[in-house]
């Protein structure tokens, strides 16, 4: 299977630059994955498709305001740091721009002295290992000086940082939002519970590799980035009970999907688990857990459009995307949603 098979033509004006208000007023393309039949709704209509006894699995990871701007000690040069992952204490692996100004041993100051850092190492990939120093909580100081690491295709400035967080985000650690969950409001989640739909939470910290293009012609030669996940015992029990009672397990987003299918593949069943995953899901993959998927519209030739094609069928997805373009749906992180059942 070729990467180019997953290409579709997307007019630039359909790439959503800002989120809609309220969150659940975005459009919803509903697909029957058995027949490929499509229905055009709004996200607040999603309750029409959920049944008592179903289980929604949501990723509660919280996006860090991970883009910070430092001034180099001695020269005054401005360097942008993008925090990728914590490697222990206040040490982080970062992307730096321009990298040539952030050599090992370089020192930087952020936010007029709120925080400082020393570059301790340059990795093989060219990233920097950085040791931060600050008074008080690292994360509280980061909230003061950091900006949201919006995807490269979003050019508008985000007025409210919380609009790039889900309303149920709790666990700090993502470099990008699990965007399928951005459509939910507290009221909509409350109505789902009142209907008898169970809500289970997993954590997968989304890395910037989610935006990394597939650069190989043969899909099977692509190497996925690794991301940290946790599936707690409470959620595992909820999933197993749902399956036992004939309910459906519906993943909110590809990150929740990857977490569930990683655990099922690694453990042979659904149980409490924590670790790192580089699972790559593309057509031919055998799903062991998922019955339904809520997801946004993904970039052409990306690993995410490959994942949804694996779940719903290649022809069904490519037809759905063609229809979404024709109907002028909004695409990508701040765009509209799909429900696949």
PLY file of the C-alpha trace (Angstrom):
ply
format ascii 1.0
element vertex 341
property float x
property float y
property float z
element edge 340
property int vertex1
property int vertex2
end_header
0.00 0.00 0.00
1.42 3.35 -1.08
1.45 6.57 0.92
0.14 8.37 -2.15
-3.04 6.24 -1.98
-4.06 8.37 1.01
-3.78 11.71 -0.78
-6.82 13.95 -1.28
-7.06 17.49 -2.56
-7.95 20.00 0.16
-8.55 23.71 -0.57
-6.59 25.79 1.94
-9.68 27.77 2.94
-11.16 24.60 4.49
-8.36 24.37 7.09
-9.99 25.71 10.26
-7.97 28.53 11.83
-10.14 29.12 14.89
-12.48 26.94 16.99
-16.26 27.35 16.74
-18.40 28.52 19.64
-19.92 26.75 21.42
-17.69 23.70 21.16
-20.48 21.26 20.27
-21.84 23.38 17.39
-19.27 21.97 14.97
-20.58 19.78 12.15
-20.59 16.00 12.42
-20.26 13.60 9.50
-21.73 10.26 10.59
-20.62 7.08 8.81
-22.01 3.57 8.92
-18.77 1.64 8.42
-20.59 -1.44 7.16
-22.26 0.35 4.26
-20.28 3.59 3.97
-23.55 5.54 4.21
-23.07 9.16 5.36
-25.29 11.55 7.32
-24.74 15.26 7.93
-25.42 16.39 11.49
-24.01 18.65 14.23
-21.87 17.45 17.11
-24.60 18.10 19.67
-26.64 15.43 17.81
-24.13 12.75 18.80
-26.39 11.55 21.62
-28.80 10.28 18.95
-26.18 7.66 18.08
-25.13 6.64 21.60
-26.98 3.95 23.53
-27.39 3.08 27.18
-24.58 0.69 28.06
-22.12 2.19 25.59
-18.74 3.41 26.83
-16.86 6.51 25.63
-13.08 6.39 26.12
-11.53 9.85 26.42
-7.89 10.94 26.58
-7.47 13.25 29.59
-3.99 14.48 28.63
-3.49 18.22 29.00
-1.46 20.29 26.53
1.53 22.15 27.93
2.04 25.78 26.88
5.27 24.34 25.56
6.51 27.13 23.27
8.76 29.53 25.18
11.18 32.22 24.04
14.59 32.61 25.65
17.31 35.25 25.59
20.85 33.87 25.39
23.12 34.84 28.24
25.98 37.01 27.01
24.80 37.68 23.44
21.10 38.56 23.87
20.17 36.27 20.94
16.51 35.19 20.86
15.89 31.44 20.68
12.57 29.57 20.62
12.28 26.41 22.73
9.57 23.80 22.21
9.29 21.33 25.08
8.82 17.76 23.83
9.03 15.52 26.88
10.28 15.52 30.45
13.36 13.32 30.86
13.54 13.66 34.66
13.05 16.43 37.23
13.24 19.78 35.44
15.16 18.33 32.47
13.35 18.37 29.14
14.03 17.33 25.60
13.36 20.37 23.40
13.38 21.57 19.84
15.27 24.85 19.46
15.14 27.46 16.72
17.66 28.54 15.56
19.49 25.48 16.85
22.96 26.82 16.12
22.52 29.35 18.95
21.72 26.61 21.52
24.94 24.64 21.82
25.74 22.48 24.84
26.61 24.72 27.78
24.55 27.69 26.54
22.42 29.48 29.13
19.09 31.25 28.53
16.65 33.42 30.47
12.85 33.40 30.00
10.11 35.86 30.96
12.41 38.53 32.42
13.96 36.06 34.80
10.94 33.93 35.75
12.85 30.91 34.47
16.33 30.08 33.17
17.96 27.04 31.60
21.21 25.42 30.57
21.55 23.26 27.45
23.23 20.10 28.75
23.26 17.89 25.65
22.58 17.80 21.92
20.91 14.52 20.87
21.63 12.50 17.72
18.42 13.88 16.19
19.54 17.45 16.88
17.15 18.05 19.80
18.42 19.63 23.02
18.37 18.28 26.56
17.72 21.32 28.74
17.89 21.74 32.53
15.45 24.42 33.73
15.71 26.45 36.93
12.94 28.48 38.58
11.46 29.28 41.97
8.30 27.41 42.88
6.32 25.14 40.56
7.82 24.56 37.12
4.38 24.12 35.56
2.92 27.25 37.16
5.83 29.29 35.82
5.45 27.65 32.42
1.79 28.71 32.38
2.92 32.32 32.88
5.43 32.47 30.03
4.45 29.70 27.61
2.37 29.74 24.45
0.28 26.89 23.04
2.21 24.84 20.44
-0.44 25.12 17.74
0.01 22.96 14.63
1.97 24.52 11.74
-1.15 24.83 9.56
-2.84 27.20 12.06
-1.75 30.79 11.46
-4.28 32.68 13.61
-3.32 33.51 17.19
-5.38 31.70 19.82
-7.07 34.16 22.18
-7.99 31.68 24.93
-5.47 28.92 25.77
-8.27 26.72 27.12
-9.76 26.36 23.63
-6.84 24.08 22.77
-7.68 21.90 25.79
-10.51 19.44 26.25
-12.92 20.32 29.07
-11.85 17.11 30.85
-8.04 17.52 30.47
-6.17 16.71 33.68
-2.77 15.10 33.15
-0.11 17.55 31.91
2.22 16.31 29.20
1.01 16.71 25.60
2.68 18.78 22.90
-0.57 18.77 20.90
-4.24 18.41 21.78
-6.24 15.18 21.40
-8.52 17.20 19.14
-11.53 14.89 18.77
-12.39 15.71 22.38
-12.44 19.48 21.79
-16.07 19.22 20.64
-17.42 18.06 24.00
-18.93 20.49 26.51
-19.56 19.68 30.19
-23.30 19.79 29.44
-23.00 17.28 26.59
-20.98 14.89 28.75
-23.58 15.24 31.52
-26.37 14.36 29.06
-24.39 11.33 27.88
-24.09 10.08 31.47
-27.80 10.67 32.06
-28.52 8.52 29.00
-26.56 5.67 30.57
-23.34 6.11 28.58
-20.25 5.40 30.69
-17.19 7.65 30.48
-13.75 6.09 30.85
-10.42 7.91 30.78
-7.00 6.99 29.47
-3.90 9.17 29.17
-1.73 9.34 26.08
0.63 12.30 25.88
0.54 13.44 22.26
3.96 14.14 20.74
4.79 16.43 17.84
5.39 13.30 15.80
1.63 13.32 15.24
2.30 16.03 12.62
5.33 14.29 11.13
4.73 13.49 7.44
5.11 9.98 6.08
8.21 10.24 3.90
8.38 6.68 2.55
6.52 5.42 -0.53
5.63 2.07 1.04
3.41 2.60 4.10
4.84 -0.46 5.87
8.32 1.12 5.99
7.19 4.11 8.10
8.58 4.31 11.66
6.15 5.72 14.21
7.17 8.06 17.03
6.79 6.81 20.61
4.29 8.24 23.11
3.63 7.53 26.79
0.24 6.07 27.77
-1.61 4.90 30.84
-4.80 2.84 31.04
-6.03 2.78 34.68
-7.70 -0.22 36.27
-11.03 1.60 36.62
-11.19 2.20 32.86
-10.09 -1.36 32.06
-12.87 -2.74 34.26
-15.39 -0.42 32.58
-14.37 -1.59 29.10
-14.54 -5.26 30.04
-17.94 -4.81 31.68
-19.23 -2.95 28.59
-18.08 -5.75 26.29
-19.53 -8.43 28.57
-22.95 -6.71 28.59
-23.07 -6.19 24.82
-22.33 -2.45 24.86
-20.06 -0.65 22.42
-16.62 0.78 23.19
-16.33 4.09 21.34
-12.99 5.84 21.27
-12.90 9.64 21.37
-9.94 10.27 19.08
-7.11 8.33 17.52
-5.00 8.71 20.69
-7.55 6.82 22.81
-7.81 4.26 20.01
-4.04 3.73 19.91
-3.94 3.33 23.69
-6.66 0.66 23.75
-5.31 -1.31 20.82
-1.74 -1.10 22.20
-2.82 -2.61 25.51
-4.89 -5.35 23.82
-1.96 -6.27 21.58
0.67 -6.10 24.33
-1.29 -7.75 27.16
-3.60 -9.99 25.12
-6.57 -8.42 26.90
-7.71 -5.12 28.40
-6.22 -4.55 31.83
-4.44 -1.75 33.70
-1.27 -0.90 31.80
1.33 1.84 31.41
4.22 2.27 29.01
5.32 3.61 25.64
3.63 2.90 22.33
4.73 3.27 18.74
1.82 1.26 17.34
1.14 1.97 13.66
-2.41 1.24 12.55
-3.08 1.07 8.81
-5.41 -0.99 6.57
-5.13 -4.67 7.36
-4.89 -4.04 11.12
-7.17 -6.25 13.21
-8.97 -4.21 15.88
-9.51 -6.05 19.16
-11.33 -3.41 21.23
-12.90 -0.63 19.17
-16.56 -0.62 18.12
-16.80 3.07 17.22
-14.59 6.10 16.70
-15.08 9.86 17.05
-12.38 11.72 15.14
-11.55 14.91 13.28
-10.54 15.14 9.60
-6.85 14.37 9.14
-4.06 15.52 6.85
-3.57 13.84 3.45
-1.05 11.00 3.51
-0.85 11.09 7.33
-0.70 8.12 9.71
-4.05 9.26 11.14
-5.98 9.01 7.87
-4.39 5.55 7.54
-5.74 4.65 11.01
-9.31 5.70 10.24
-9.08 3.89 6.89
-8.09 0.74 8.76
-11.15 1.05 10.98
-13.81 2.15 8.47
-12.41 0.81 5.20
-10.18 2.60 2.70
-12.86 3.22 0.05
-15.37 4.40 2.67
-12.94 6.93 4.14
-11.69 8.32 0.85
-15.31 8.78 -0.27
-16.17 10.44 3.06
-13.28 12.88 2.71
-14.26 13.70 -0.86
-17.80 14.39 0.36
-16.55 16.49 3.27
-14.54 18.69 0.88
-17.54 19.08 -1.44
-19.77 19.98 1.52
-17.15 22.44 2.82
-16.56 20.84 6.20
-13.81 22.43 8.29
-10.63 20.35 8.55
-7.91 19.44 11.08
-7.44 20.45 14.73
-10.11 23.17 15.04
-12.32 21.60 12.37
-15.43 19.44 12.29
-15.80 15.83 13.41
-16.67 12.34 12.17
-18.51 9.59 14.01
-17.80 6.12 12.67
-20.00 3.27 13.90
0 1
1 2
2 3
3 4
4 5
5 6
6 7
7 8
8 9
9 10
10 11
11 12
12 13
13 14
14 15
15 16
16 17
17 18
18 19
19 20
20 21
21 22
22 23
23 24
24 25
25 26
26 27
27 28
28 29
29 30
30 31
31 32
32 33
33 34
34 35
35 36
36 37
37 38
38 39
39 40
40 41
41 42
42 43
43 44
44 45
45 46
46 47
47 48
48 49
49 50
50 51
51 52
52 53
53 54
54 55
55 56
56 57
57 58
58 59
59 60
60 61
61 62
62 63
63 64
64 65
65 66
66 67
67 68
68 69
69 70
70 71
71 72
72 73
73 74
74 75
75 76
76 77
77 78
78 79
79 80
80 81
81 82
82 83
83 84
84 85
85 86
86 87
87 88
88 89
89 90
90 91
91 92
92 93
93 94
94 95
95 96
96 97
97 98
98 99
99 100
100 101
101 102
102 103
103 104
104 105
105 106
106 107
107 108
108 109
109 110
110 111
111 112
112 113
113 114
114 115
115 116
116 117
117 118
118 119
119 120
120 121
121 122
122 123
123 124
124 125
125 126
126 127
127 128
128 129
129 130
130 131
131 132
132 133
133 134
134 135
135 136
136 137
137 138
138 139
139 140
140 141
141 142
142 143
143 144
144 145
145 146
146 147
147 148
148 149
149 150
150 151
151 152
152 153
153 154
154 155
155 156
156 157
157 158
158 159
159 160
160 161
161 162
162 163
163 164
164 165
165 166
166 167
167 168
168 169
169 170
170 171
171 172
172 173
173 174
174 175
175 176
176 177
177 178
178 179
179 180
180 181
181 182
182 183
183 184
184 185
185 186
186 187
187 188
188 189
189 190
190 191
191 192
192 193
193 194
194 195
195 196
196 197
197 198
198 199
199 200
200 201
201 202
202 203
203 204
204 205
205 206
206 207
207 208
208 209
209 210
210 211
211 212
212 213
213 214
214 215
215 216
216 217
217 218
218 219
219 220
220 221
221 222
222 223
223 224
224 225
225 226
226 227
227 228
228 229
229 230
230 231
231 232
232 233
233 234
234 235
235 236
236 237
237 238
238 239
239 240
240 241
241 242
242 243
243 244
244 245
245 246
246 247
247 248
248 249
249 250
250 251
251 252
252 253
253 254
254 255
255 256
256 257
257 258
258 259
259 260
260 261
261 262
262 263
263 264
264 265
265 266
266 267
267 268
268 269
269 270
270 271
271 272
272 273
273 274
274 275
275 276
276 277
277 278
278 279
279 280
280 281
281 282
282 283
283 284
284 285
285 286
286 287
287 288
288 289
289 290
290 291
291 292
292 293
293 294
294 295
295 296
296 297
297 298
298 299
299 300
300 301
301 302
302 303
303 304
304 305
305 306
306 307
307 308
308 309
309 310
310 311
311 312
312 313
313 314
314 315
315 316
316 317
317 318
318 319
319 320
320 321
321 322
322 323
323 324
324 325
325 326
326 327
327 328
328 329
329 330
330 331
331 332
332 333
333 334
334 335
335 336
336 337
337 338
338 339
339 340
